[in-house]
Amino acid sequence: MSDPVILHQTPLSFLLDEIRDLIREELKQASAAPIDDKGYLSRKEVCDLLKITLPTLNVWQRSGKIPAHRIGRRVLYRKTDIERSLCKIKSSASLKQS
C-alpha cells in the first residue's frame, strides 16, 4: 500500500488548474484513440457481408430486423446481432416457403 499524499499550503486555484489539465489530457487521449471495433462491423462491412445495399440496410435497421448501435457519430453493428438476425430471417423465410 502506498503512503498517503499530504497536501499543505497548496492554493486551491493551483489544484483546480492541475485537475483541469489532467482531465483535458485524458479527454484528448480518449478522443484520439480509435474505437475498439472488435466484434463490431461498419455499415459498409455489413452490406458487403450480407450482399445488400445501404438503403436495404437502412430499411432492415428501421424495421428492427438488424439492431444498430450508435457510438459517437458512427453506426456500428455487433457481429453477434448480425448472426442472430440472419438466423431469424432464414427461419422466417423457410417457414413462408413451406
C-alpha positions as CSV (number, residue, x, y, z in Angstrom):
1,M,0.0,0.0,0.0
2,S,1.4,3.4,-0.9
3,D,1.8,6.3,1.5
4,P,-0.9,8.9,1.5
5,V,-0.2,12.2,-0.2
6,I,-0.3,15.1,2.1
7,L,-1.0,18.5,0.6
8,H,-0.4,21.6,2.6
9,Q,-0.2,25.2,1.7
10,T,-1.3,24.5,-1.9
11,P,-3.6,27.1,-3.3
12,L,-7.0,25.9,-4.4
13,S,-6.6,27.6,-7.8
14,F,-3.4,25.6,-8.4
15,L,-5.2,22.3,-7.6
16,L,-8.1,23.1,-9.8
17,D,-5.8,24.0,-12.7
18,E,-3.9,20.7,-12.3
19,I,-7.2,18.8,-12.3
20,R,-8.4,20.6,-15.4
21,D,-5.2,19.9,-17.2
22,L,-5.3,16.2,-16.3
23,I,-9.0,15.9,-17.5
24,R,-8.2,17.7,-20.8
25,E,-5.3,15.4,-21.4
26,E,-7.4,12.3,-20.7
27,L,-10.2,13.6,-23.0
28,K,-7.6,14.2,-25.8
29,Q,-6.3,10.7,-25.5
30,A,-9.8,9.2,-25.4
31,S,-11.0,11.0,-28.4
32,A,-7.7,10.3,-30.4
33,A,-7.9,6.6,-29.6
34,P,-9.6,4.5,-32.2
35,I,-12.8,2.9,-31.4
36,D,-12.3,-0.7,-30.4
37,D,-14.1,-2.4,-33.3
38,K,-13.6,-5.9,-32.2
39,G,-16.9,-7.6,-32.5
40,Y,-18.4,-4.6,-34.4
41,L,-19.0,-4.1,-38.1
42,S,-19.4,-0.8,-40.0
43,R,-22.4,-0.2,-42.3
44,K,-20.3,-1.0,-45.4
45,E,-18.9,-4.2,-43.9
46,V,-22.5,-5.3,-43.1
47,C,-23.6,-4.5,-46.6
48,D,-20.7,-6.4,-48.1
49,L,-21.2,-9.4,-45.7
50,L,-25.0,-9.6,-46.5
51,K,-24.6,-8.6,-50.1
52,I,-27.2,-5.8,-49.7
53,T,-27.2,-2.1,-50.5
54,L,-27.1,0.7,-47.9
55,P,-30.8,1.6,-48.5
56,T,-31.7,-2.0,-47.8
57,L,-29.7,-2.0,-44.6
58,N,-31.5,1.2,-43.6
59,V,-34.8,-0.4,-44.1
60,W,-33.8,-3.5,-42.2
61,Q,-32.5,-1.4,-39.3
62,R,-35.6,0.8,-39.1
63,S,-37.9,-2.3,-39.2
64,G,-35.9,-3.9,-36.4
65,K,-34.5,-6.8,-38.4
66,I,-30.9,-5.7,-37.6
67,P,-30.2,-3.8,-34.4
68,A,-27.6,-0.9,-34.7
69,H,-25.5,0.8,-32.1
70,R,-24.5,4.4,-32.3
71,I,-21.1,5.0,-30.9
72,G,-20.2,8.7,-31.2
73,R,-21.1,9.6,-34.7
74,R,-20.6,6.1,-36.0
75,V,-23.3,3.5,-36.5
76,L,-21.9,0.1,-35.8
77,Y,-23.4,-3.4,-35.8
78,R,-22.4,-6.3,-33.5
79,K,-21.3,-9.4,-35.3
80,T,-23.4,-11.5,-33.0
81,D,-26.5,-9.4,-33.7
82,I,-26.0,-9.8,-37.4
83,E,-25.6,-13.6,-37.0
84,R,-28.8,-13.8,-34.9
85,S,-30.7,-11.6,-37.3
86,L,-29.6,-13.9,-40.2
87,C,-30.9,-16.9,-38.4
88,K,-34.2,-15.2,-37.8
89,I,-34.5,-14.1,-41.4
90,K,-33.6,-17.5,-42.7
91,S,-36.0,-19.3,-40.4
92,S,-38.9,-16.9,-41.3
93,A,-38.1,-17.4,-45.0
94,S,-38.2,-21.2,-44.7
95,L,-41.5,-21.0,-42.8
96,K,-43.0,-18.9,-45.6
97,Q,-41.9,-21.3,-48.2
98,S,-43.4,-24.3,-46.6
